[in-house]
Amino acid sequence: MKKVAMAMMLMVLATFAAEPTVSDVVAKQRYPWNGLVDITCKVSGIEGATNLLFSLAVVPDSGDARKVLRFWVMQDGVKTTNREVCANGNYRLLWDAQAELGQVIYSNMVVRVNLKAIGKVQLWEGGPYWAEMNIGADAPWDSGYYFWWGDTVGYKRENDKWVATDGSSSNFSFRSVNTPNYGKSIDTLQSEGWITSDGVLAPAHDAAHVHWGGDWRMPTSAEFSALKANCTTTWTTQNGVYGRLVTGKGAYADRSIFLPAAGYGLDSKLWYPGSEGDYWSSTPDSDDSCYAWSHGPHSGYFGRHSTLRVDGQPVRPVRGFAQ
């Protein structure tokens, strides 16, 4: 079996006011080789810096940097997609290099451990703070990952196929057979732990909470409706990507977020990117066991829809409330 050869590890630091740093980065491939790479590092100086997430990239022989999707932060020996950095200290990351790169021999490999800041914006008094980008995105105009309702794995579009971020599938299809909560009533969703007693996705099935940790979560349908009621929306482009700029009113008129029209996944295809694309809320449709509520930017309007739970849609997280 071929294996990936690792060279000296390199760190890359983001720039923050509090000047957090990543140091002592060491990566070691498992022996005997099973496709996994253990990465240890030390984080310091994050006092005053908030909403920091780990981000990983690799540079093979070609010299072309590539974002790493399939890595986990180890907590008490358990791997988790929660990538939030809340405290100084030593961290261990686990990267599935085989799933990411395949069985390829590299004579040299550089691994970069980054800290990525996620901006948050409050758009009306008493409202939550909205993240400035989607789960899995690198910029506000990036679609990020697509999820079926209640999914926490997430899928990225690569070579016209849906690729799972955990390496479990390289040709996923958004269908009812792959959506285990499809057709389940509110009572069943609650008894099986999909939703809480408040009627929203439980933390274990909330993609925002699972991926970003802390008190990040998916918005409720009511919060999306409040977003529309308390803000103005304009169909526009950012970095060549169509979507809606959502701007606060009055004292909040200088604050905004951009929601790219990411389209949606159904079966093996991506439909209508650039002209429409809803975002999942954490609220199921109580009138139909196959649907949940989503809201999103279309070229002609910003709307609320009851959407099949099988659809692949982005997630825009929210965090906390005004104090």
Contacts in CASP RR format, 6 or more apart in sequence:
PFRMAT RR
TARGET T0000
AUTHOR 0000-0000-0000
METHOD contacts of the structure
MODEL  1
MKKVAMAMMLMVLATFAAEPTVSDVVAKQRYPWNGLVDITCKVSGIEGAT
NLLFSLAVVPDSGDARKVLRFWVMQDGVKTTNREVCANGNYRLLWDAQAE
LGQVIYSNMVVRVNLKAIGKVQLWEGGPYWAEMNIGADAPWDSGYYFWWG
DTVGYKRENDKWVATDGSSSNFSFRSVNTPNYGKSIDTLQSEGWITSDGV
LAPAHDAAHVHWGGDWRMPTSAEFSALKANCTTTWTTQNGVYGRLVTGKG
AYADRSIFLPAAGYGLDSKLWYPGSEGDYWSSTPDSDDSCYAWSHGPHSG
YFGRHSTLRVDGQPVRPVRGFAQ
1 33 0 8 1.000
1 103 0 8 1.000
2 103 0 8 1.000
2 104 0 8 1.000
2 105 0 8 1.000
3 29 0 8 1.000
3 33 0 8 1.000
3 35 0 8 1.000
3 103 0 8 1.000
3 105 0 8 1.000
4 29 0 8 1.000
4 33 0 8 1.000
4 35 0 8 1.000
4 37 0 8 1.000
4 97 0 8 1.000
4 98 0 8 1.000
4 101 0 8 1.000
4 104 0 8 1.000
4 105 0 8 1.000
4 106 0 8 1.000
4 109 0 8 1.000
5 105 0 8 1.000
5 106 0 8 1.000
5 107 0 8 1.000
5 108 0 8 1.000
5 109 0 8 1.000
6 27 0 8 1.000
6 28 0 8 1.000
6 29 0 8 1.000
6 37 0 8 1.000
6 109 0 8 1.000
6 111 0 8 1.000
7 107 0 8 1.000
7 108 0 8 1.000
7 109 0 8 1.000
7 110 0 8 1.000
8 110 0 8 1.000
9 25 0 8 1.000
9 26 0 8 1.000
9 27 0 8 1.000
9 39 0 8 1.000
9 110 0 8 1.000
9 111 0 8 1.000
10 25 0 8 1.000
10 59 0 8 1.000
10 110 0 8 1.000
10 111 0 8 1.000
10 112 0 8 1.000
11 22 0 8 1.000
11 23 0 8 1.000
11 25 0 8 1.000
11 41 0 8 1.000
11 112 0 8 1.000
11 113 0 8 1.000
12 22 0 8 1.000
12 57 0 8 1.000
12 112 0 8 1.000
12 113 0 8 1.000
12 114 0 8 1.000
13 20 0 8 1.000
13 21 0 8 1.000
13 22 0 8 1.000
13 114 0 8 1.000
13 115 0 8 1.000
14 20 0 8 1.000
14 114 0 8 1.000
14 115 0 8 1.000
14 116 0 8 1.000
14 117 0 8 1.000
16 46 0 8 1.000
16 49 0 8 1.000
16 52 0 8 1.000
16 115 0 8 1.000
16 117 0 8 1.000
17 48 0 8 1.000
17 49 0 8 1.000
18 45 0 8 1.000
18 46 0 8 1.000
18 47 0 8 1.000
18 48 0 8 1.000
18 49 0 8 1.000
19 45 0 8 1.000
20 43 0 8 1.000
20 44 0 8 1.000
20 45 0 8 1.000
20 46 0 8 1.000
20 49 0 8 1.000
20 52 0 8 1.000
20 85 0 8 1.000
20 115 0 8 1.000
21 43 0 8 1.000
21 44 0 8 1.000
21 45 0 8 1.000
22 41 0 8 1.000
22 42 0 8 1.000
22 43 0 8 1.000
22 113 0 8 1.000
22 114 0 8 1.000
22 115 0 8 1.000
23 41 0 8 1.000
23 42 0 8 1.000
23 44 0 8 1.000
24 40 0 8 1.000
24 41 0 8 1.000
24 42 0 8 1.000
24 90 0 8 1.000
25 39 0 8 1.000
25 40 0 8 1.000
25 41 0 8 1.000
25 111 0 8 1.000
25 113 0 8 1.000
26 39 0 8 1.000
26 40 0 8 1.000
26 41 0 8 1.000
27 37 0 8 1.000
27 38 0 8 1.000
27 39 0 8 1.000
27 40 0 8 1.000
27 95 0 8 1.000
27 111 0 8 1.000
28 37 0 8 1.000
28 38 0 8 1.000
29 35 0 8 1.000
29 36 0 8 1.000
29 37 0 8 1.000
29 38 0 8 1.000
29 97 0 8 1.000
30 36 0 8 1.000
30 37 0 8 1.000
30 38 0 8 1.000
34 98 0 8 1.000
35 96 0 8 1.000
35 97 0 8 1.000
35 98 0 8 1.000
35 99 0 8 1.000
36 94 0 8 1.000
36 95 0 8 1.000
36 96 0 8 1.000
36 97 0 8 1.000
36 98 0 8 1.000
37 94 0 8 1.000
37 95 0 8 1.000
37 96 0 8 1.000
37 97 0 8 1.000
37 111 0 8 1.000
38 92 0 8 1.000
38 93 0 8 1.000
38 94 0 8 1.000
39 56 0 8 1.000
39 71 0 8 1.000
39 92 0 8 1.000
39 93 0 8 1.000
39 94 0 8 1.000
39 95 0 8 1.000
39 111 0 8 1.000
39 113 0 8 1.000
40 90 0 8 1.000
40 91 0 8 1.000
40 92 0 8 1.000
40 93 0 8 1.000
41 90 0 8 1.000
41 91 0 8 1.000
41 93 0 8 1.000
41 113 0 8 1.000
42 89 0 8 1.000
42 90 0 8 1.000
42 91 0 8 1.000
43 85 0 8 1.000
43 87 0 8 1.000
43 88 0 8 1.000
43 89 0 8 1.000
43 90 0 8 1.000
43 91 0 8 1.000
43 115 0 8 1.000
44 88 0 8 1.000
44 89 0 8 1.000
45 88 0 8 1.000
46 52 0 8 1.000
46 85 0 8 1.000
46 87 0 8 1.000
46 88 0 8 1.000
46 115 0 8 1.000
47 88 0 8 1.000
49 117 0 8 1.000
51 84 0 8 1.000
51 117 0 8 1.000
51 118 0 8 1.000
51 119 0 8 1.000
51 120 0 8 1.000
51 319 0 8 1.000
52 84 0 8 1.000
52 85 0 8 1.000
52 115 0 8 1.000
52 116 0 8 1.000
52 117 0 8 1.000
52 118 0 8 1.000
53 83 0 8 1.000
53 84 0 8 1.000
53 85 0 8 1.000
53 115 0 8 1.000
53 116 0 8 1.000
53 117 0 8 1.000
53 118 0 8 1.000
53 212 0 8 1.000
54 71 0 8 1.000
54 73 0 8 1.000
54 83 0 8 1.000
54 85 0 8 1.000
54 91 0 8 1.000
54 93 0 8 1.000
54 113 0 8 1.000
54 114 0 8 1.000
54 115 0 8 1.000
54 116 0 8 1.000
55 67 0 8 1.000
55 83 0 8 1.000
55 113 0 8 1.000
55 114 0 8 1.000
55 115 0 8 1.000
55 116 0 8 1.000
56 67 0 8 1.000
56 68 0 8 1.000
56 71 0 8 1.000
56 93 0 8 1.000
56 95 0 8 1.000
56 111 0 8 1.000
56 112 0 8 1.000
56 113 0 8 1.000
56 114 0 8 1.000
57 65 0 8 1.000
57 66 0 8 1.000
57 67 0 8 1.000
57 68 0 8 1.000
57 111 0 8 1.000
57 112 0 8 1.000
57 114 0 8 1.000
58 65 0 8 1.000
58 66 0 8 1.000
58 68 0 8 1.000
58 97 0 8 1.000
58 100 0 8 1.000
58 101 0 8 1.000
58 109 0 8 1.000
58 110 0 8 1.000
58 111 0 8 1.000
58 112 0 8 1.000
59 65 0 8 1.000
59 66 0 8 1.000
59 109 0 8 1.000
59 110 0 8 1.000
59 112 0 8 1.000
60 66 0 8 1.000
60 101 0 8 1.000
60 104 0 8 1.000
60 106 0 8 1.000
60 108 0 8 1.000
60 109 0 8 1.000
61 106 0 8 1.000
61 107 0 8 1.000
61 108 0 8 1.000
61 109 0 8 1.000
65 112 0 8 1.000
67 138 0 8 1.000
68 95 0 8 1.000
68 100 0 8 1.000
69 100 0 8 1.000
69 156 0 8 1.000
69 163 0 8 1.000
69 165 0 8 1.000
70 95 0 8 1.000
70 96 0 8 1.000
70 99 0 8 1.000
70 100 0 8 1.000
70 165 0 8 1.000
70 166 0 8 1.000
70 167 0 8 1.000
71 93 0 8 1.000
71 94 0 8 1.000
71 95 0 8 1.000
71 96 0 8 1.000
72 79 0 8 1.000
72 80 0 8 1.000
72 81 0 8 1.000
72 93 0 8 1.000
72 94 0 8 1.000
73 79 0 8 1.000
73 80 0 8 1.000
73 81 0 8 1.000
73 82 0 8 1.000
73 83 0 8 1.000
73 91 0 8 1.000
73 92 0 8 1.000
73 93 0 8 1.000
74 80 0 8 1.000
74 91 0 8 1.000
74 92 0 8 1.000
74 93 0 8 1.000
74 94 0 8 1.000
75 82 0 8 1.000
79 94 0 8 1.000
80 210 0 8 1.000
81 152 0 8 1.000
81 165 0 8 1.000
81 166 0 8 1.000
81 210 0 8 1.000
81 211 0 8 1.000
82 209 0 8 1.000
82 210 0 8 1.000
82 211 0 8 1.000
82 212 0 8 1.000
82 213 0 8 1.000
82 214 0 8 1.000
83 211 0 8 1.000
83 212 0 8 1.000
83 213 0 8 1.000
84 212 0 8 1.000
84 213 0 8 1.000
84 214 0 8 1.000
84 216 0 8 1.000
85 91 0 8 1.000
85 115 0 8 1.000
86 214 0 8 1.000
93 113 0 8 1.000
95 111 0 8 1.000
96 166 0 8 1.000
96 167 0 8 1.000
99 166 0 8 1.000
99 167 0 8 1.000
116 138 0 8 1.000
118 131 0 8 1.000
118 132 0 8 1.000
118 133 0 8 1.000
118 212 0 8 1.000
119 131 0 8 1.000
119 132 0 8 1.000
119 133 0 8 1.000
120 129 0 8 1.000
120 130 0 8 1.000
120 131 0 8 1.000
120 132 0 8 1.000
120 319 0 8 1.000
121 129 0 8 1.000
121 130 0 8 1.000
121 132 0 8 1.000
121 255 0 8 1.000
121 256 0 8 1.000
121 257 0 8 1.000
122 128 0 8 1.000
122 129 0 8 1.000
122 130 0 8 1.000
122 252 0 8 1.000
122 255 0 8 1.000
122 322 0 8 1.000
123 130 0 8 1.000
123 227 0 8 1.000
123 230 0 8 1.000
123 231 0 8 1.000
123 246 0 8 1.000
123 247 0 8 1.000
123 248 0 8 1.000
123 252 0 8 1.000
123 255 0 8 1.000
123 256 0 8 1.000
123 257 0 8 1.000
124 226 0 8 1.000
124 230 0 8 1.000
124 231 0 8 1.000
124 248 0 8 1.000
124 249 0 8 1.000
124 252 0 8 1.000
125 251 0 8 1.000
125 252 0 8 1.000
125 322 0 8 1.000
126 321 0 8 1.000
126 322 0 8 1.000
127 223 0 8 1.000
127 226 0 8 1.000
127 230 0 8 1.000
127 321 0 8 1.000
127 322 0 8 1.000
128 219 0 8 1.000
128 223 0 8 1.000
128 318 0 8 1.000
128 319 0 8 1.000
128 320 0 8 1.000
128 321 0 8 1.000
129 318 0 8 1.000
129 319 0 8 1.000
129 320 0 8 1.000
130 219 0 8 1.000
130 227 0 8 1.000
130 257 0 8 1.000
130 316 0 8 1.000
130 317 0 8 1.000
130 318 0 8 1.000
131 208 0 8 1.000
131 216 0 8 1.000
131 257 0 8 1.000
131 316 0 8 1.000
131 317 0 8 1.000
131 318 0 8 1.000
131 319 0 8 1.000
132 140 0 8 1.000
132 257 0 8 1.000
132 258 0 8 1.000
133 139 0 8 1.000
133 140 0 8 1.000
133 142 0 8 1.000
133 144 0 8 1.000
133 316 0 8 1.000
134 142 0 8 1.000
134 143 0 8 1.000
134 144 0 8 1.000
134 145 0 8 1.000
134 260 0 8 1.000
134 262 0 8 1.000
134 279 0 8 1.000
134 314 0 8 1.000
134 315 0 8 1.000
134 316 0 8 1.000
135 144 0 8 1.000
135 145 0 8 1.000
135 147 0 8 1.000
135 154 0 8 1.000
135 207 0 8 1.000
135 208 0 8 1.000
135 211 0 8 1.000
135 212 0 8 1.000
135 314 0 8 1.000
135 315 0 8 1.000
135 316 0 8 1.000
135 317 0 8 1.000
136 142 0 8 1.000
136 144 0 8 1.000
136 145 0 8 1.000
136 156 0 8 1.000
136 165 0 8 1.000
136 211 0 8 1.000
137 143 0 8 1.000
137 144 0 8 1.000
138 144 0 8 1.000
139 239 0 8 1.000
140 238 0 8 1.000
140 257 0 8 1.000
140 258 0 8 1.000
140 260 0 8 1.000
141 238 0 8 1.000
141 239 0 8 1.000
141 240 0 8 1.000
141 241 0 8 1.000
141 258 0 8 1.000
141 260 0 8 1.000
142 241 0 8 1.000
142 260 0 8 1.000
143 157 0 8 1.000
143 260 0 8 1.000
143 262 0 8 1.000
143 263 0 8 1.000
143 273 0 8 1.000
143 314 0 8 1.000
144 156 0 8 1.000
144 262 0 8 1.000
144 314 0 8 1.000
145 154 0 8 1.000
145 155 0 8 1.000
145 156 0 8 1.000
145 165 0 8 1.000
145 207 0 8 1.000
145 211 0 8 1.000
145 314 0 8 1.000
145 315 0 8 1.000
146 154 0 8 1.000
146 155 0 8 1.000
146 156 0 8 1.000
146 157 0 8 1.000
146 162 0 8 1.000
146 174 0 8 1.000
146 262 0 8 1.000
146 264 0 8 1.000
146 265 0 8 1.000
146 312 0 8 1.000
146 313 0 8 1.000
146 314 0 8 1.000
147 153 0 8 1.000
147 154 0 8 1.000
147 155 0 8 1.000
147 207 0 8 1.000
147 280 0 8 1.000
147 312 0 8 1.000
147 313 0 8 1.000
147 314 0 8 1.000
147 315 0 8 1.000
148 174 0 8 1.000
148 178 0 8 1.000
148 179 0 8 1.000
148 309 0 8 1.000
148 310 0 8 1.000
148 311 0 8 1.000
148 312 0 8 1.000
149 179 0 8 1.000
149 181 0 8 1.000
149 201 0 8 1.000
149 280 0 8 1.000
149 284 0 8 1.000
149 292 0 8 1.000
149 307 0 8 1.000
149 309 0 8 1.000
149 311 0 8 1.000
149 313 0 8 1.000
150 181 0 8 1.000
150 194 0 8 1.000
150 201 0 8 1.000
150 205 0 8 1.000
150 206 0 8 1.000
150 207 0 8 1.000
150 280 0 8 1.000
150 309 0 8 1.000
151 179 0 8 1.000
151 205 0 8 1.000
151 207 0 8 1.000
152 204 0 8 1.000
152 205 0 8 1.000
152 206 0 8 1.000
152 207 0 8 1.000
152 210 0 8 1.000
152 211 0 8 1.000
153 164 0 8 1.000
153 165 0 8 1.000
153 166 0 8 1.000
153 168 0 8 1.000
154 164 0 8 1.000
154 165 0 8 1.000
154 207 0 8 1.000
155 162 0 8 1.000
155 163 0 8 1.000
155 164 0 8 1.000
155 165 0 8 1.000
155 169 0 8 1.000
155 172 0 8 1.000
155 174 0 8 1.000
155 312 0 8 1.000
156 162 0 8 1.000
156 163 0 8 1.000
156 165 0 8 1.000
157 163 0 8 1.000
157 270 0 8 1.000
161 170 0 8 1.000
161 171 0 8 1.000
161 172 0 8 1.000
161 268 0 8 1.000
162 169 0 8 1.000
162 171 0 8 1.000
162 172 0 8 1.000
162 173 0 8 1.000
162 174 0 8 1.000
162 265 0 8 1.000
162 268 0 8 1.000
163 169 0 8 1.000
163 170 0 8 1.000
163 171 0 8 1.000
163 172 0 8 1.000
164 170 0 8 1.000
164 172 0 8 1.000
171 268 0 8 1.000
172 178 0 8 1.000
172 268 0 8 1.000
173 267 0 8 1.000
173 268 0 8 1.000
174 265 0 8 1.000
174 266 0 8 1.000
174 267 0 8 1.000
174 268 0 8 1.000
174 310 0 8 1.000
174 311 0 8 1.000
174 312 0 8 1.000
175 267 0 8 1.000
175 310 0 8 1.000
176 182 0 8 1.000
176 183 0 8 1.000
176 290 0 8 1.000
176 310 0 8 1.000
178 310 0 8 1.000
179 309 0 8 1.000
179 310 0 8 1.000
181 189 0 8 1.000
181 192 0 8 1.000
181 194 0 8 1.000
181 309 0 8 1.000
182 290 0 8 1.000
182 308 0 8 1.000
182 309 0 8 1.000
182 310 0 8 1.000
183 289 0 8 1.000
183 290 0 8 1.000
183 309 0 8 1.000
184 192 0 8 1.000
184 194 0 8 1.000
184 289 0 8 1.000
185 289 0 8 1.000
186 195 0 8 1.000
186 199 0 8 1.000
186 284 0 8 1.000
186 286 0 8 1.000
186 289 0 8 1.000
188 289 0 8 1.000
189 195 0 8 1.000
189 284 0 8 1.000
190 196 0 8 1.000
190 197 0 8 1.000
190 199 0 8 1.000
193 202 0 8 1.000
193 204 0 8 1.000
193 205 0 8 1.000
194 201 0 8 1.000
194 202 0 8 1.000
194 205 0 8 1.000
195 201 0 8 1.000
195 202 0 8 1.000
195 205 0 8 1.000
195 284 0 8 1.000
196 202 0 8 1.000
199 283 0 8 1.000
199 284 0 8 1.000
200 218 0 8 1.000
200 220 0 8 1.000
200 282 0 8 1.000
200 283 0 8 1.000
201 218 0 8 1.000
201 282 0 8 1.000
203 209 0 8 1.000
203 210 0 8 1.000
203 217 0 8 1.000
204 210 0 8 1.000
206 217 0 8 1.000
206 218 0 8 1.000
206 282 0 8 1.000
207 218 0 8 1.000
207 280 0 8 1.000
207 315 0 8 1.000
208 216 0 8 1.000
208 217 0 8 1.000
208 218 0 8 1.000
208 315 0 8 1.000
208 317 0 8 1.000
208 318 0 8 1.000
209 215 0 8 1.000
209 216 0 8 1.000
209 217 0 8 1.000
209 218 0 8 1.000
212 317 0 8 1.000
214 319 0 8 1.000
215 319 0 8 1.000
215 320 0 8 1.000
216 317 0 8 1.000
216 318 0 8 1.000
216 319 0 8 1.000
217 282 0 8 1.000
217 317 0 8 1.000
217 318 0 8 1.000
217 319 0 8 1.000
218 280 0 8 1.000
218 281 0 8 1.000
218 282 0 8 1.000
218 315 0 8 1.000
218 317 0 8 1.000
218 318 0 8 1.000
219 227 0 8 1.000
219 279 0 8 1.000
219 281 0 8 1.000
219 282 0 8 1.000
219 316 0 8 1.000
219 317 0 8 1.000
219 318 0 8 1.000
220 281 0 8 1.000
220 282 0 8 1.000
220 283 0 8 1.000
221 281 0 8 1.000
221 282 0 8 1.000
221 283 0 8 1.000
221 293 0 8 1.000
221 295 0 8 1.000
221 304 0 8 1.000
222 283 0 8 1.000
223 281 0 8 1.000
223 318 0 8 1.000
224 279 0 8 1.000
224 281 0 8 1.000
224 293 0 8 1.000
224 295 0 8 1.000
224 296 0 8 1.000
224 304 0 8 1.000
225 295 0 8 1.000
225 304 0 8 1.000
227 246 0 8 1.000
227 295 0 8 1.000
228 295 0 8 1.000
228 302 0 8 1.000
228 303 0 8 1.000
228 304 0 8 1.000
230 248 0 8 1.000
230 249 0 8 1.000
230 252 0 8 1.000
231 246 0 8 1.000
231 247 0 8 1.000
231 248 0 8 1.000
231 249 0 8 1.000
232 246 0 8 1.000
232 247 0 8 1.000
232 248 0 8 1.000
232 249 0 8 1.000
233 244 0 8 1.000
233 245 0 8 1.000
233 246 0 8 1.000
233 247 0 8 1.000
233 297 0 8 1.000
233 302 0 8 1.000
234 244 0 8 1.000
234 245 0 8 1.000
234 247 0 8 1.000
235 242 0 8 1.000
235 243 0 8 1.000
235 244 0 8 1.000
235 297 0 8 1.000
235 299 0 8 1.000
235 300 0 8 1.000
236 242 0 8 1.000
236 243 0 8 1.000
236 244 0 8 1.000
236 245 0 8 1.000
237 243 0 8 1.000
238 245 0 8 1.000
238 258 0 8 1.000
238 260 0 8 1.000
241 260 0 8 1.000
241 261 0 8 1.000
241 274 0 8 1.000
242 260 0 8 1.000
242 261 0 8 1.000
242 274 0 8 1.000
242 275 0 8 1.000
242 299 0 8 1.000
243 258 0 8 1.000
243 259 0 8 1.000
243 260 0 8 1.000
243 261 0 8 1.000
243 274 0 8 1.000
243 297 0 8 1.000
244 258 0 8 1.000
244 259 0 8 1.000
244 261 0 8 1.000
244 296 0 8 1.000
244 297 0 8 1.000
244 302 0 8 1.000
245 256 0 8 1.000
245 257 0 8 1.000
245 258 0 8 1.000
246 256 0 8 1.000
246 257 0 8 1.000
246 258 0 8 1.000
246 259 0 8 1.000
246 302 0 8 1.000
247 253 0 8 1.000
247 255 0 8 1.000
247 256 0 8 1.000
248 255 0 8 1.000
248 256 0 8 1.000
257 316 0 8 1.000
259 279 0 8 1.000
259 296 0 8 1.000
259 297 0 8 1.000
259 316 0 8 1.000
260 274 0 8 1.000
260 297 0 8 1.000
260 314 0 8 1.000
261 272 0 8 1.000
261 273 0 8 1.000
261 274 0 8 1.000
261 275 0 8 1.000
261 276 0 8 1.000
261 277 0 8 1.000
261 297 0 8 1.000
261 298 0 8 1.000
261 299 0 8 1.000
262 273 0 8 1.000
262 274 0 8 1.000
262 277 0 8 1.000
262 313 0 8 1.000
262 314 0 8 1.000
263 270 0 8 1.000
263 271 0 8 1.000
263 272 0 8 1.000
263 273 0 8 1.000
263 274 0 8 1.000
263 275 0 8 1.000
263 276 0 8 1.000
263 277 0 8 1.000
263 278 0 8 1.000
263 313 0 8 1.000
264 270 0 8 1.000
264 271 0 8 1.000
264 272 0 8 1.000
264 276 0 8 1.000
264 277 0 8 1.000
264 278 0 8 1.000
264 311 0 8 1.000
264 312 0 8 1.000
264 313 0 8 1.000
265 271 0 8 1.000
265 311 0 8 1.000
265 312 0 8 1.000
265 313 0 8 1.000
266 310 0 8 1.000
266 311 0 8 1.000
266 312 0 8 1.000
274 299 0 8 1.000
275 298 0 8 1.000
275 299 0 8 1.000
276 296 0 8 1.000
276 297 0 8 1.000
276 298 0 8 1.000
276 299 0 8 1.000
277 296 0 8 1.000
277 297 0 8 1.000
277 298 0 8 1.000
277 313 0 8 1.000
277 314 0 8 1.000
278 294 0 8 1.000
278 295 0 8 1.000
278 296 0 8 1.000
278 303 0 8 1.000
278 305 0 8 1.000
278 307 0 8 1.000
278 311 0 8 1.000
278 313 0 8 1.000
279 294 0 8 1.000
279 295 0 8 1.000
279 296 0 8 1.000
279 313 0 8 1.000
279 314 0 8 1.000
279 315 0 8 1.000
279 316 0 8 1.000
280 292 0 8 1.000
280 294 0 8 1.000
280 313 0 8 1.000
280 314 0 8 1.000
280 315 0 8 1.000
281 292 0 8 1.000
281 293 0 8 1.000
281 294 0 8 1.000
281 295 0 8 1.000
283 292 0 8 1.000
283 293 0 8 1.000
284 291 0 8 1.000
284 292 0 8 1.000
284 293 0 8 1.000
284 309 0 8 1.000
285 291 0 8 1.000
285 292 0 8 1.000
285 293 0 8 1.000
285 306 0 8 1.000
287 306 0 8 1.000
288 306 0 8 1.000
290 308 0 8 1.000
290 309 0 8 1.000
291 306 0 8 1.000
291 307 0 8 1.000
291 308 0 8 1.000
291 309 0 8 1.000
292 306 0 8 1.000
292 307 0 8 1.000
292 309 0 8 1.000
293 304 0 8 1.000
293 305 0 8 1.000
293 306 0 8 1.000
293 307 0 8 1.000
294 304 0 8 1.000
294 305 0 8 1.000
294 306 0 8 1.000
294 307 0 8 1.000
294 311 0 8 1.000
294 313 0 8 1.000
295 302 0 8 1.000
295 303 0 8 1.000
295 304 0 8 1.000
295 305 0 8 1.000
296 302 0 8 1.000
296 303 0 8 1.000
296 304 0 8 1.000
296 305 0 8 1.000
307 313 0 8 1.000
END
